[in-house]
Amino acid sequence: MKINLSGHHVDVTDTVKQHVDEKFAKIASHFPTLISLDIIIAKEHGEYDVEIRTNYEGTRIAAKGTDLVMYPAITSAAKKLDAALKHRKGQLKADLHEKPDVTAPEIAYEKVQEMDLSK
């Protein structure tokens, strides 16, 4: 998985890149069809905003995390992205399964047929 990491009023150092790689290694293993992530780390008014965007199975998915410290903001955004990807994967899996047919027992059907409902 390719990670495009950029900073807005933030220096993206090797330690930040390493932390991002560690946080998104689990996501990469759980979602092997995920090709790339676009991550923007910005500092606005003393808070770090981490925004993540990606395409997964034909749907654009985004997650955002904020915190006063950069590393918890990255962790928060990673957790939100993981939850959104799991939700999308669940939607895709649910569409593949056949819906069960609701059938009434024959006994109940026969009793309804015997009843005189015209009264």
PDB file as gemmi writes it, atoms N, CA and C in Angstrom:
CRYST1    1.000    1.000    1.000  90.00  90.00  90.00 P 1                      
ATOM      1  N   MET A   1       0.842  -1.165   0.000  1.00  0.00           N  
ATOM      2  CA  MET A   1       0.000   0.000   0.000  1.00  0.00           C  
ATOM      3  C   MET A   1       0.891   1.233   0.000  1.00  0.00           C  
ATOM      4  N   LYS A   2       0.534   2.174  -0.839  1.00  0.00           N  
ATOM      5  CA  LYS A   2       1.315   3.403  -0.963  1.00  0.00           C  
ATOM      6  C   LYS A   2       0.706   4.471  -0.065  1.00  0.00           C  
ATOM      7  N   ILE A   3       1.533   5.137   0.714  1.00  0.00           N  
ATOM      8  CA  ILE A   3       1.078   6.198   1.604  1.00  0.00           C  
ATOM      9  C   ILE A   3       1.679   7.511   1.129  1.00  0.00           C  
ATOM     10  N   ASN A   4       0.812   8.450   0.733  1.00  0.00           N  
ATOM     11  CA  ASN A   4       1.225   9.791   0.341  1.00  0.00           C  
ATOM     12  C   ASN A   4       1.047  10.696   1.554  1.00  0.00           C  
ATOM     13  N   LEU A   5       2.153  11.077   2.181  1.00  0.00           N  
ATOM     14  CA  LEU A   5       2.121  11.845   3.417  1.00  0.00           C  
ATOM     15  C   LEU A   5       2.587  13.265   3.136  1.00  0.00           C  
ATOM     16  N   SER A   6       1.778  14.235   3.525  1.00  0.00           N  
ATOM     17  CA  SER A   6       2.175  15.632   3.342  1.00  0.00           C  
ATOM     18  C   SER A   6       1.807  16.427   4.588  1.00  0.00           C  
ATOM     19  N   GLY A   7       2.496  17.532   4.777  1.00  0.00           N  
ATOM     20  CA  GLY A   7       2.269  18.365   5.951  1.00  0.00           C  
ATOM     21  C   GLY A   7       1.934  19.790   5.562  1.00  0.00           C  
ATOM     22  N   HIS A   8       1.051  20.385   6.320  1.00  0.00           N  
ATOM     23  CA  HIS A   8       0.674  21.782   6.124  1.00  0.00           C  
ATOM     24  C   HIS A   8       1.027  22.513   7.422  1.00  0.00           C  
ATOM     25  N   HIS A   9       2.074  23.332   7.382  1.00  0.00           N  
ATOM     26  CA  HIS A   9       2.643  23.993   8.552  1.00  0.00           C  
ATOM     27  C   HIS A   9       3.233  22.984   9.532  1.00  0.00           C  
ATOM     28  N   VAL A  10       3.611  21.810   9.005  1.00  0.00           N  
ATOM     29  CA  VAL A  10       4.202  20.750   9.818  1.00  0.00           C  
ATOM     30  C   VAL A  10       5.353  20.140   9.022  1.00  0.00           C  
ATOM     31  N   ASP A  11       6.488  19.920   9.697  1.00  0.00           N  
ATOM     32  CA  ASP A  11       7.589  19.219   9.055  1.00  0.00           C  
ATOM     33  C   ASP A  11       7.354  17.719   9.185  1.00  0.00           C  
ATOM     34  N   VAL A  12       7.348  17.024   8.047  1.00  0.00           N  
ATOM     35  CA  VAL A  12       7.160  15.577   8.052  1.00  0.00           C  
ATOM     36  C   VAL A  12       8.548  14.938   8.124  1.00  0.00           C  
ATOM     37  N   THR A  13       8.898  14.473   9.319  1.00  0.00           N  
ATOM     38  CA  THR A  13      10.222  13.892   9.535  1.00  0.00           C  
ATOM     39  C   THR A  13      10.167  12.375   9.363  1.00  0.00           C  
ATOM     40  N   ASP A  14      11.323  11.760   9.443  1.00  0.00           N  
ATOM     41  CA  ASP A  14      11.398  10.299   9.322  1.00  0.00           C  
ATOM     42  C   ASP A  14      10.659   9.601  10.457  1.00  0.00           C  
ATOM     43  N   THR A  15      10.704  10.169  11.666  1.00  0.00           N  
ATOM     44  CA  THR A  15       9.996   9.544  12.788  1.00  0.00           C  
ATOM     45  C   THR A  15       8.482   9.606  12.587  1.00  0.00           C  
ATOM     46  N   VAL A  16       7.990  10.695  12.001  1.00  0.00           N  
ATOM     47  CA  VAL A  16       6.556  10.803  11.705  1.00  0.00           C  
ATOM     48  C   VAL A  16       6.182   9.775  10.642  1.00  0.00           C  
ATOM     49  N   LYS A  17       7.007   9.635   9.618  1.00  0.00           N  
ATOM     50  CA  LYS A  17       6.748   8.638   8.571  1.00  0.00           C  
ATOM     51  C   LYS A  17       6.736   7.229   9.149  1.00  0.00           C  
ATOM     52  N   GLN A  18       7.669   6.943  10.051  1.00  0.00           N  
ATOM     53  CA  GLN A  18       7.750   5.623  10.674  1.00  0.00           C  
ATOM     54  C   GLN A  18       6.503   5.365  11.524  1.00  0.00           C  
ATOM     55  N   HIS A  19       6.053   6.368  12.275  1.00  0.00           N  
ATOM     56  CA  HIS A  19       4.849   6.218  13.101  1.00  0.00           C  
ATOM     57  C   HIS A  19       3.621   5.956  12.227  1.00  0.00           C  
ATOM     58  N   VAL A  20       3.508   6.667  11.128  1.00  0.00           N  
ATOM     59  CA  VAL A  20       2.379   6.484  10.206  1.00  0.00           C  
ATOM     60  C   VAL A  20       2.424   5.075   9.613  1.00  0.00           C  
ATOM     61  N   ASP A  21       3.608   4.619   9.212  1.00  0.00           N  
ATOM     62  CA  ASP A  21       3.738   3.259   8.661  1.00  0.00           C  
ATOM     63  C   ASP A  21       3.315   2.200   9.674  1.00  0.00           C  
ATOM     64  N   GLU A  22       3.699   2.383  10.945  1.00  0.00           N  
ATOM     65  CA  GLU A  22       3.321   1.432  11.984  1.00  0.00           C  
ATOM     66  C   GLU A  22       1.805   1.415  12.195  1.00  0.00           C  
ATOM     67  N   LYS A  23       1.187   2.585  12.209  1.00  0.00           N  
ATOM     68  CA  LYS A  23      -0.253   2.674  12.468  1.00  0.00           C  
ATOM     69  C   LYS A  23      -1.082   2.079  11.331  1.00  0.00           C  
ATOM     70  N   PHE A  24      -0.590   2.176  10.110  1.00  0.00           N  
ATOM     71  CA  PHE A  24      -1.380   1.729   8.974  1.00  0.00           C  
ATOM     72  C   PHE A  24      -0.951   0.358   8.450  1.00  0.00           C  
ATOM     73  N   ALA A  25      -0.024  -0.302   9.125  1.00  0.00           N  
ATOM     74  CA  ALA A  25       0.375  -1.656   8.727  1.00  0.00           C  
ATOM     75  C   ALA A  25      -0.766  -2.632   8.951  1.00  0.00           C  
ATOM     76  N   LYS A  26      -1.498  -2.479  10.055  1.00  0.00           N  
ATOM     77  CA  LYS A  26      -2.633  -3.356  10.354  1.00  0.00           C  
ATOM     78  C   LYS A  26      -3.734  -3.170   9.310  1.00  0.00           C  
ATOM     79  N   ILE A  27      -4.002  -1.928   8.958  1.00  0.00           N  
ATOM     80  CA  ILE A  27      -5.035  -1.651   7.951  1.00  0.00           C  
ATOM     81  C   ILE A  27      -4.635  -2.261   6.613  1.00  0.00           C  
ATOM     82  N   ALA A  28      -3.372  -2.174   6.270  1.00  0.00           N  
ATOM     83  CA  ALA A  28      -2.899  -2.736   5.001  1.00  0.00           C  
ATOM     84  C   ALA A  28      -3.060  -4.257   4.975  1.00  0.00           C  
ATOM     85  N   SER A  29      -2.861  -4.918   6.121  1.00  0.00           N  
ATOM     86  CA  SER A  29      -3.002  -6.378   6.145  1.00  0.00           C  
ATOM     87  C   SER A  29      -4.466  -6.805   6.133  1.00  0.00           C  
ATOM     88  N   HIS A  30      -5.343  -6.018   6.756  1.00  0.00           N  
ATOM     89  CA  HIS A  30      -6.771  -6.365   6.798  1.00  0.00           C  
ATOM     90  C   HIS A  30      -7.495  -6.059   5.490  1.00  0.00           C  
ATOM     91  N   PHE A  31      -6.994  -5.083   4.748  1.00  0.00           N  
ATOM     92  CA  PHE A  31      -7.633  -4.673   3.497  1.00  0.00           C  
ATOM     93  C   PHE A  31      -6.592  -4.700   2.370  1.00  0.00           C  
ATOM     94  N   PRO A  32      -6.296  -5.893   1.836  1.00  0.00           N  
ATOM     95  CA  PRO A  32      -5.231  -6.013   0.836  1.00  0.00           C  
ATOM     96  C   PRO A  32      -5.553  -5.323  -0.494  1.00  0.00           C  
ATOM     97  N   THR A  33      -6.828  -5.040  -0.776  1.00  0.00           N  
ATOM     98  CA  THR A  33      -7.170  -4.379  -2.033  1.00  0.00           C  
ATOM     99  C   THR A  33      -7.034  -2.863  -1.935  1.00  0.00           C  
ATOM    100  N   LEU A  34      -6.671  -2.364  -0.768  1.00  0.00           N  
ATOM    101  CA  LEU A  34      -6.452  -0.933  -0.583  1.00  0.00           C  
ATOM    102  C   LEU A  34      -5.133  -0.560  -1.251  1.00  0.00           C  
ATOM    103  N   ILE A  35      -5.186   0.351  -2.202  1.00  0.00           N  
ATOM    104  CA  ILE A  35      -4.003   0.668  -2.995  1.00  0.00           C  
ATOM    105  C   ILE A  35      -3.187   1.797  -2.392  1.00  0.00           C  
ATOM    106  N   SER A  36      -3.856   2.906  -2.033  1.00  0.00           N  
ATOM    107  CA  SER A  36      -3.096   4.044  -1.529  1.00  0.00           C  
ATOM    108  C   SER A  36      -3.897   4.837  -0.503  1.00  0.00           C  
ATOM    109  N   LEU A  37      -3.165   5.573   0.316  1.00  0.00           N  
ATOM    110  CA  LEU A  37      -3.748   6.490   1.293  1.00  0.00           C  
ATOM    111  C   LEU A  37      -3.149   7.866   1.065  1.00  0.00           C  
ATOM    112  N   ASP A  38      -3.978   8.891   1.119  1.00  0.00           N  
ATOM    113  CA  ASP A  38      -3.514  10.278   1.076  1.00  0.00           C  
ATOM    114  C   ASP A  38      -3.704  10.854   2.469  1.00  0.00           C  
ATOM    115  N   ILE A  39      -2.596  11.188   3.131  1.00  0.00           N  
ATOM    116  CA  ILE A  39      -2.643  11.679   4.501  1.00  0.00           C  
ATOM    117  C   ILE A  39      -2.091  13.098   4.532  1.00  0.00           C  
ATOM    118  N   ILE A  40      -2.877  14.007   5.114  1.00  0.00           N  
ATOM    119  CA  ILE A  40      -2.453  15.394   5.259  1.00  0.00           C  
ATOM    120  C   ILE A  40      -2.440  15.715   6.747  1.00  0.00           C  
ATOM    121  N   ILE A  41      -1.280  16.130   7.246  1.00  0.00           N  
ATOM    122  CA  ILE A  41      -1.147  16.546   8.638  1.00  0.00           C  
ATOM    123  C   ILE A  41      -1.017  18.062   8.638  1.00  0.00           C  
ATOM    124  N   ALA A  42      -1.946  18.724   9.318  1.00  0.00           N  
ATOM    125  CA  ALA A  42      -1.947  20.189   9.352  1.00  0.00           C  
ATOM    126  C   ALA A  42      -1.986  20.670  10.794  1.00  0.00           C  
ATOM    127  N   LYS A  43      -1.399  21.837  11.022  1.00  0.00           N  
ATOM    128  CA  LYS A  43      -1.464  22.449  12.345  1.00  0.00           C  
ATOM    129  C   LYS A  43      -2.189  23.777  12.203  1.00  0.00           C  
ATOM    130  N   GLU A  44      -3.361  23.850  12.832  1.00  0.00           N  
ATOM    131  CA  GLU A  44      -4.193  25.052  12.774  1.00  0.00           C  
ATOM    132  C   GLU A  44      -4.577  25.448  14.195  1.00  0.00           C  
ATOM    133  N   HIS A  45      -4.256  26.656  14.588  1.00  0.00           N  
ATOM    134  CA  HIS A  45      -4.641  27.206  15.890  1.00  0.00           C  
ATOM    135  C   HIS A  45      -4.187  26.317  17.049  1.00  0.00           C  
ATOM    136  N   GLY A  46      -2.997  25.787  16.967  1.00  0.00           N  
ATOM    137  CA  GLY A  46      -2.438  24.984  18.048  1.00  0.00           C  
ATOM    138  C   GLY A  46      -2.892  23.539  18.084  1.00  0.00           C  
ATOM    139  N   GLU A  47      -3.764  23.124  17.153  1.00  0.00           N  
ATOM    140  CA  GLU A  47      -4.237  21.746  17.095  1.00  0.00           C  
ATOM    141  C   GLU A  47      -3.748  21.087  15.818  1.00  0.00           C  
ATOM    142  N   TYR A  48      -3.474  19.800  15.943  1.00  0.00           N  
ATOM    143  CA  TYR A  48      -3.088  19.019  14.771  1.00  0.00           C  
ATOM    144  C   TYR A  48      -4.331  18.365  14.169  1.00  0.00           C  
ATOM    145  N   ASP A  49      -4.502  18.535  12.878  1.00  0.00           N  
ATOM    146  CA  ASP A  49      -5.588  17.894  12.133  1.00  0.00           C  
ATOM    147  C   ASP A  49      -4.961  16.891  11.182  1.00  0.00           C  
ATOM    148  N   VAL A  50      -5.408  15.645  11.263  1.00  0.00           N  
ATOM    149  CA  VAL A  50      -4.921  14.597  10.362  1.00  0.00           C  
ATOM    150  C   VAL A  50      -6.112  14.147   9.523  1.00  0.00           C  
ATOM    151  N   GLU A  51      -5.985  14.312   8.214  1.00  0.00           N  
ATOM    152  CA  GLU A  51      -7.063  13.932   7.303  1.00  0.00           C  
ATOM    153  C   GLU A  51      -6.555  12.825   6.384  1.00  0.00           C  
ATOM    154  N   ILE A  52      -7.347  11.756   6.280  1.00  0.00           N  
ATOM    155  CA  ILE A  52      -6.968  10.598   5.472  1.00  0.00           C  
ATOM    156  C   ILE A  52      -8.050  10.374   4.426  1.00  0.00           C  
ATOM    157  N   ARG A  53      -7.638  10.181   3.188  1.00  0.00           N  
ATOM    158  CA  ARG A  53      -8.574   9.888   2.101  1.00  0.00           C  
ATOM    159  C   ARG A  53      -8.069   8.682   1.328  1.00  0.00           C  
ATOM    160  N   THR A  54      -9.035   7.877   0.862  1.00  0.00           N  
ATOM    161  CA  THR A  54      -8.684   6.711   0.062  1.00  0.00           C  
ATOM    162  C   THR A  54      -9.885   6.266  -0.755  1.00  0.00           C  
ATOM    163  N   ASN A  55      -9.631   5.436  -1.731  1.00  0.00           N  
ATOM    164  CA  ASN A  55     -10.693   4.774  -2.482  1.00  0.00           C  
ATOM    165  C   ASN A  55     -10.659   3.307  -2.101  1.00  0.00           C  
ATOM    166  N   TYR A  56     -11.828   2.747  -1.748  1.00  0.00           N  
ATOM    167  CA  TYR A  56     -11.912   1.334  -1.388  1.00  0.00           C  
ATOM    168  C   TYR A  56     -13.128   0.734  -2.059  1.00  0.00           C  
ATOM    169  N   GLU A  57     -12.894  -0.203  -2.961  1.00  0.00           N  
ATOM    170  CA  GLU A  57     -13.955  -0.928  -3.643  1.00  0.00           C  
ATOM    171  C   GLU A  57     -14.986   0.018  -4.260  1.00  0.00           C  
ATOM    172  N   GLY A  58     -14.493   1.055  -4.933  1.00  0.00           N  
ATOM    173  CA  GLY A  58     -15.378   1.960  -5.656  1.00  0.00           C  
ATOM    174  C   GLY A  58     -15.994   3.066  -4.829  1.00  0.00           C  
ATOM    175  N   THR A  59     -15.618   3.207  -3.586  1.00  0.00           N  
ATOM    176  CA  THR A  59     -16.179   4.242  -2.723  1.00  0.00           C  
ATOM    177  C   THR A  59     -15.063   5.095  -2.142  1.00  0.00           C  
ATOM    178  N   ARG A  60     -15.278   6.397  -2.130  1.00  0.00           N  
ATOM    179  CA  ARG A  60     -14.321   7.324  -1.538  1.00  0.00           C  
ATOM    180  C   ARG A  60     -14.566   7.352  -0.036  1.00  0.00           C  
ATOM    181  N   ILE A  61     -13.528   7.073   0.743  1.00  0.00           N  
ATOM    182  CA  ILE A  61     -13.642   7.040   2.199  1.00  0.00           C  
ATOM    183  C   ILE A  61     -12.646   8.036   2.789  1.00  0.00           C  
ATOM    184  N   ALA A  62     -13.134   8.813   3.767  1.00  0.00           N  
ATOM    185  CA  ALA A  62     -12.285   9.804   4.422  1.00  0.00           C  
ATOM    186  C   ALA A  62     -12.462   9.708   5.926  1.00  0.00           C  
ATOM    187  N   ALA A  63     -11.402  10.053   6.657  1.00  0.00           N  
ATOM    188  CA  ALA A  63     -11.448  10.074   8.119  1.00  0.00           C  
ATOM    189  C   ALA A  63     -10.585  11.228   8.597  1.00  0.00           C  
ATOM    190  N   LYS A  64     -10.968  11.802   9.737  1.00  0.00           N  
ATOM    191  CA  LYS A  64     -10.246  12.951  10.256  1.00  0.00           C  
ATOM    192  C   LYS A  64     -10.074  12.809  11.757  1.00  0.00           C  
ATOM    193  N   GLY A  65      -8.890  13.134  12.236  1.00  0.00           N  
ATOM    194  CA  GLY A  65      -8.612  13.099  13.665  1.00  0.00           C  
ATOM    195  C   GLY A  65      -7.938  14.390  14.092  1.00  0.00           C  
ATOM    196  N   THR A  66      -8.304  14.892  15.265  1.00  0.00           N  
ATOM    197  CA  THR A  66      -7.705  16.126  15.781  1.00  0.00           C  
ATOM    198  C   THR A  66      -7.252  15.903  17.215  1.00  0.00           C  
ATOM    199  N   ASP A  67      -6.164  16.584  17.575  1.00  0.00           N  
ATOM    200  CA  ASP A  67      -5.654  16.522  18.938  1.00  0.00           C  
ATOM    201  C   ASP A  67      -4.624  17.636  19.105  1.00  0.00           C  
ATOM    202  N   LEU A  68      -4.287  17.928  20.352  1.00  0.00           N  
ATOM    203  CA  LEU A  68      -3.270  18.938  20.616  1.00  0.00           C  
ATOM    204  C   LEU A  68      -1.867  18.420  20.315  1.00  0.00           C  
ATOM    205  N   VAL A  69      -1.717  17.091  20.313  1.00  0.00           N  
ATOM    206  CA  VAL A  69      -0.437  16.451  20.025  1.00  0.00           C  
ATOM    207  C   VAL A  69      -0.592  15.669  18.720  1.00  0.00           C  
ATOM    208  N   MET A  70       0.464  15.644  17.903  1.00  0.00           N  
ATOM    209  CA  MET A  70       0.370  15.037  16.568  1.00  0.00           C  
ATOM    210  C   MET A  70       0.117  13.532  16.599  1.00  0.00           C  
ATOM    211  N   TYR A  71       0.829  12.787  17.414  1.00  0.00           N  
ATOM    212  CA  TYR A  71       0.735  11.329  17.377  1.00  0.00           C  
ATOM    213  C   TYR A  71      -0.651  10.797  17.787  1.00  0.00           C  
ATOM    214  N   PRO A  72      -1.282  11.330  18.834  1.00  0.00           N  
ATOM    215  CA  PRO A  72      -2.659  10.884  19.117  1.00  0.00           C  
ATOM    216  C   PRO A  72      -3.649  11.271  18.009  1.00  0.00           C  
ATOM    217  N   ALA A  73      -3.395  12.360  17.311  1.00  0.00           N  
ATOM    218  CA  ALA A  73      -4.254  12.746  16.186  1.00  0.00           C  
ATOM    219  C   ALA A  73      -4.144  11.727  15.056  1.00  0.00           C  
ATOM    220  N   ILE A  74      -2.935  11.245  14.805  1.00  0.00           N  
ATOM    221  CA  ILE A  74      -2.725  10.216  13.778  1.00  0.00           C  
ATOM    222  C   ILE A  74      -3.429   8.925  14.196  1.00  0.00           C  
ATOM    223  N   THR A  75      -3.298   8.552  15.462  1.00  0.00           N  
ATOM    224  CA  THR A  75      -3.940   7.340  15.965  1.00  0.00           C  
ATOM    225  C   THR A  75      -5.460   7.434  15.867  1.00  0.00           C  
ATOM    226  N   SER A  76      -6.012   8.579  16.217  1.00  0.00           N  
ATOM    227  CA  SER A  76      -7.462   8.783  16.138  1.00  0.00           C  
ATOM    228  C   SER A  76      -7.968   8.656  14.707  1.00  0.00           C  
ATOM    229  N   ALA A  77      -7.266   9.270  13.773  1.00  0.00           N  
ATOM    230  CA  ALA A  77      -7.662   9.184  12.365  1.00  0.00           C  
ATOM    231  C   ALA A  77      -7.549   7.754  11.849  1.00  0.00           C  
ATOM    232  N   ALA A  78      -6.517   7.028  12.286  1.00  0.00           N  
ATOM    233  CA  ALA A  78      -6.336   5.638  11.855  1.00  0.00           C  
ATOM    234  C   ALA A  78      -7.480   4.763  12.357  1.00  0.00           C  
ATOM    235  N   LYS A  79      -7.907   4.963  13.594  1.00  0.00           N  
ATOM    236  CA  LYS A  79      -9.022   4.187  14.151  1.00  0.00           C  
ATOM    237  C   LYS A  79     -10.312   4.476  13.398  1.00  0.00           C  
ATOM    238  N   LYS A  80     -10.552   5.737  13.079  1.00  0.00           N  
ATOM    239  CA  LYS A  80     -11.765   6.105  12.345  1.00  0.00           C  
ATOM    240  C   LYS A  80     -11.757   5.525  10.935  1.00  0.00           C  
ATOM    241  N   LEU A  81     -10.594   5.551  10.288  1.00  0.00           N  
ATOM    242  CA  LEU A  81     -10.496   4.970   8.948  1.00  0.00           C  
ATOM    243  C   LEU A  81     -10.729   3.463   9.003  1.00  0.00           C  
ATOM    244  N   ASP A  82     -10.166   2.804   9.992  1.00  0.00           N  
ATOM    245  CA  ASP A  82     -10.359   1.356  10.144  1.00  0.00           C  
ATOM    246  C   ASP A  82     -11.844   1.035  10.320  1.00  0.00           C  
ATOM    247  N   ALA A  83     -12.541   1.807  11.141  1.00  0.00           N  
ATOM    248  CA  ALA A  83     -13.975   1.586  11.353  1.00  0.00           C  
ATOM    249  C   ALA A  83     -14.766   1.806  10.062  1.00  0.00           C  
ATOM    250  N   ALA A  84     -14.416   2.843   9.308  1.00  0.00           N  
ATOM    251  CA  ALA A  84     -15.128   3.127   8.060  1.00  0.00           C  
ATOM    252  C   ALA A  84     -14.879   2.033   7.023  1.00  0.00           C  
ATOM    253  N   LEU A  85     -13.654   1.525   6.958  1.00  0.00           N  
ATOM    254  CA  LEU A  85     -13.338   0.449   6.017  1.00  0.00           C  
ATOM    255  C   LEU A  85     -14.045  -0.844   6.409  1.00  0.00           C  
ATOM    256  N   LYS A  86     -14.119  -1.137   7.703  1.00  0.00           N  
ATOM    257  CA  LYS A  86     -14.842  -2.329   8.160  1.00  0.00           C  
ATOM    258  C   LYS A  86     -16.322  -2.216   7.828  1.00  0.00           C  
ATOM    259  N   HIS A  87     -16.875  -1.029   7.976  1.00  0.00           N  
ATOM    260  CA  HIS A  87     -18.286  -0.818   7.648  1.00  0.00           C  
ATOM    261  C   HIS A  87     -18.532  -1.060   6.162  1.00  0.00           C  
ATOM    262  N   ARG A  88     -17.657  -0.527   5.328  1.00  0.00           N  
ATOM    263  CA  ARG A  88     -17.805  -0.708   3.873  1.00  0.00           C  
ATOM    264  C   ARG A  88     -17.633  -2.176   3.490  1.00  0.00           C  
ATOM    265  N   LYS A  89     -16.679  -2.857   4.121  1.00  0.00           N  
ATOM    266  CA  LYS A  89     -16.457  -4.271   3.832  1.00  0.00           C  
ATOM    267  C   LYS A  89     -17.682  -5.091   4.236  1.00  0.00           C  
ATOM    268  N   GLY A  90     -18.295  -4.732   5.357  1.00  0.00           N  
ATOM    269  CA  GLY A  90     -19.509  -5.409   5.795  1.00  0.00           C  
ATOM    270  C   GLY A  90     -20.650  -5.206   4.826  1.00  0.00           C  
ATOM    271  N   GLN A  91     -20.770  -4.007   4.275  1.00  0.00           N  
ATOM    272  CA  GLN A  91     -21.804  -3.746   3.278  1.00  0.00           C  
ATOM    273  C   GLN A  91     -21.586  -4.605   2.042  1.00  0.00           C  
ATOM    274  N   LEU A  92     -20.355  -4.721   1.612  1.00  0.00           N  
ATOM    275  CA  LEU A  92     -20.052  -5.522   0.420  1.00  0.00           C  
ATOM    276  C   LEU A  92     -20.325  -7.001   0.670  1.00  0.00           C  
ATOM    277  N   LYS A  93     -19.968  -7.494   1.855  1.00  0.00           N  
ATOM    278  CA  LYS A  93     -20.197  -8.900   2.185  1.00  0.00           C  
ATOM    279  C   LYS A  93     -21.690  -9.196   2.304  1.00  0.00           C  
ATOM    280  N   ALA A  94     -22.454  -8.272   2.852  1.00  0.00           N  
ATOM    281  CA  ALA A  94     -23.889  -8.486   3.045  1.00  0.00           C  
ATOM    282  C   ALA A  94     -24.608  -8.602   1.707  1.00  0.00           C  
ATOM    283  N   ASP A  95     -24.139  -7.909   0.694  1.00  0.00           N  
ATOM    284  CA  ASP A  95     -24.779  -7.967  -0.614  1.00  0.00           C  
ATOM    285  C   ASP A  95     -24.524  -9.297  -1.309  1.00  0.00           C  
ATOM    286  N   LEU A  96     -23.500 -10.027  -0.916  1.00  0.00           N  
ATOM    287  CA  LEU A  96     -23.153 -11.275  -1.588  1.00  0.00           C  
ATOM    288  C   LEU A  96     -23.988 -12.457  -1.106  1.00  0.00           C  
ATOM    289  N   HIS A  97     -24.497 -12.368   0.113  1.00  0.00           N  
ATOM    290  CA  HIS A  97     -25.237 -13.490   0.674  1.00  0.00           C  
ATOM    291  C   HIS A  97     -26.669 -13.509   0.157  1.00  0.00           C  
ATOM    292  N   GLU A  98     -27.198 -14.714   0.006  1.00  0.00           N  
ATOM    293  CA  GLU A  98     -28.596 -14.846  -0.394  1.00  0.00           C  
ATOM    294  C   GLU A  98     -29.481 -14.542   0.807  1.00  0.00           C  
ATOM    295  N   LYS A  99     -30.567 -13.864   0.544  1.00  0.00           N  
ATOM    296  CA  LYS A  99     -31.519 -13.563   1.596  1.00  0.00           C  
ATOM    297  C   LYS A  99     -32.361 -14.806   1.860  1.00  0.00           C  
ATOM    298  N   PRO A 100     -32.584 -15.170   3.123  1.00  0.00           N  
ATOM    299  CA  PRO A 100     -33.379 -16.360   3.417  1.00  0.00           C  
ATOM    300  C   PRO A 100     -34.849 -16.132   3.067  1.00  0.00           C  
ATOM    301  N   ASP A 101     -35.485 -17.181   2.579  1.00  0.00           N  
ATOM    302  CA  ASP A 101     -36.910 -17.131   2.268  1.00  0.00           C  
ATOM    303  C   ASP A 101     -37.693 -17.418   3.545  1.00  0.00           C  
ATOM    304  N   VAL A 102     -38.706 -16.606   3.784  1.00  0.00           N  
ATOM    305  CA  VAL A 102     -39.551 -16.817   4.948  1.00  0.00           C  
ATOM    306  C   VAL A 102     -40.689 -17.739   4.520  1.00  0.00           C  
ATOM    307  N   THR A 103     -40.759 -18.882   5.143  1.00  0.00           N  
ATOM    308  CA  THR A 103     -41.811 -19.837   4.814  1.00  0.00           C  
ATOM    309  C   THR A 103     -42.583 -20.170   6.080  1.00  0.00           C  
ATOM    310  N   ALA A 104     -43.886 -20.237   5.944  1.00  0.00           N  
ATOM    311  CA  ALA A 104     -44.738 -20.605   7.073  1.00  0.00           C  
ATOM    312  C   ALA A 104     -44.877 -22.114   7.103  1.00  0.00           C  
ATOM    313  N   PRO A 105     -45.032 -22.688   8.261  1.00  0.00           N  
ATOM    314  CA  PRO A 105     -45.245 -24.140   8.320  1.00  0.00           C  
ATOM    315  C   PRO A 105     -46.545 -24.517   7.611  1.00  0.00           C  
ATOM    316  N   GLU A 106     -46.553 -25.695   7.033  1.00  0.00           N  
ATOM    317  CA  GLU A 106     -47.718 -26.139   6.284  1.00  0.00           C  
ATOM    318  C   GLU A 106     -48.954 -26.223   7.167  1.00  0.00           C  
ATOM    319  N   ILE A 107     -48.787 -26.543   8.429  1.00  0.00           N  
ATOM    320  CA  ILE A 107     -49.919 -26.692   9.336  1.00  0.00           C  
ATOM    321  C   ILE A 107     -50.655 -25.354   9.473  1.00  0.00           C  
ATOM    322  N   ALA A 108     -49.920 -24.270   9.672  1.00  0.00           N  
ATOM    323  CA  ALA A 108     -50.553 -22.966   9.810  1.00  0.00           C  
ATOM    324  C   ALA A 108     -51.260 -22.582   8.513  1.00  0.00           C  
ATOM    325  N   TYR A 109     -50.683 -22.874   7.391  1.00  0.00           N  
ATOM    326  CA  TYR A 109     -51.296 -22.561   6.098  1.00  0.00           C  
ATOM    327  C   TYR A 109     -52.610 -23.322   5.944  1.00  0.00           C  
ATOM    328  N   GLU A 110     -52.620 -24.583   6.315  1.00  0.00           N  
ATOM    329  CA  GLU A 110     -53.841 -25.391   6.209  1.00  0.00           C  
ATOM    330  C   GLU A 110     -54.934 -24.880   7.144  1.00  0.00           C  
ATOM    331  N   LYS A 111     -54.567 -24.437   8.346  1.00  0.00           N  
ATOM    332  CA  LYS A 111     -55.564 -23.927   9.288  1.00  0.00           C  
ATOM    333  C   LYS A 111     -56.196 -22.645   8.772  1.00  0.00           C  
ATOM    334  N   VAL A 112     -55.408 -21.776   8.156  1.00  0.00           N  
ATOM    335  CA  VAL A 112     -55.941 -20.538   7.601  1.00  0.00           C  
ATOM    336  C   VAL A 112     -56.906 -20.849   6.458  1.00  0.00           C  
ATOM    337  N   GLN A 113     -56.583 -21.842   5.664  1.00  0.00           N  
ATOM    338  CA  GLN A 113     -57.463 -22.212   4.547  1.00  0.00           C  
ATOM    339  C   GLN A 113     -58.787 -22.775   5.044  1.00  0.00           C  
ATOM    340  N   GLU A 114     -58.779 -23.437   6.175  1.00  0.00           N  
ATOM    341  CA  GLU A 114     -60.000 -24.037   6.719  1.00  0.00           C  
ATOM    342  C   GLU A 114     -60.895 -23.013   7.390  1.00  0.00           C  
ATOM    343  N   MET A 115     -60.322 -21.870   7.794  1.00  0.00           N  
ATOM    344  CA  MET A 115     -61.102 -20.873   8.523  1.00  0.00           C  
ATOM    345  C   MET A 115     -62.054 -20.146   7.579  1.00  0.00           C  
ATOM    346  N   ASP A 116     -63.208 -19.796   8.101  1.00  0.00           N  
ATOM    347  CA  ASP A 116     -64.180 -19.027   7.335  1.00  0.00           C  
ATOM    348  C   ASP A 116     -63.987 -17.565   7.720  1.00  0.00           C  
ATOM    349  N   LEU A 117     -63.321 -16.816   6.867  1.00  0.00           N  
ATOM    350  CA  LEU A 117     -62.981 -15.422   7.178  1.00  0.00           C  
ATOM    351  C   LEU A 117     -64.034 -14.430   6.682  1.00  0.00           C  
ATOM    352  N   SER A 118     -65.114 -14.896   6.097  1.00  0.00           N  
ATOM    353  CA  SER A 118     -66.137 -14.017   5.530  1.00  0.00           C  
ATOM    354  C   SER A 118     -67.088 -13.465   6.586  1.00  0.00           C  
ATOM    355  N   LYS A 119     -67.064 -13.959   7.792  1.00  0.00           N  
ATOM    356  CA  LYS A 119     -67.987 -13.519   8.838  1.00  0.00           C  
ATOM    357  C   LYS A 119     -67.612 -12.195   9.394  1.00  0.00           C  
TER     358      LYS A 119                                                      
END                                                                             
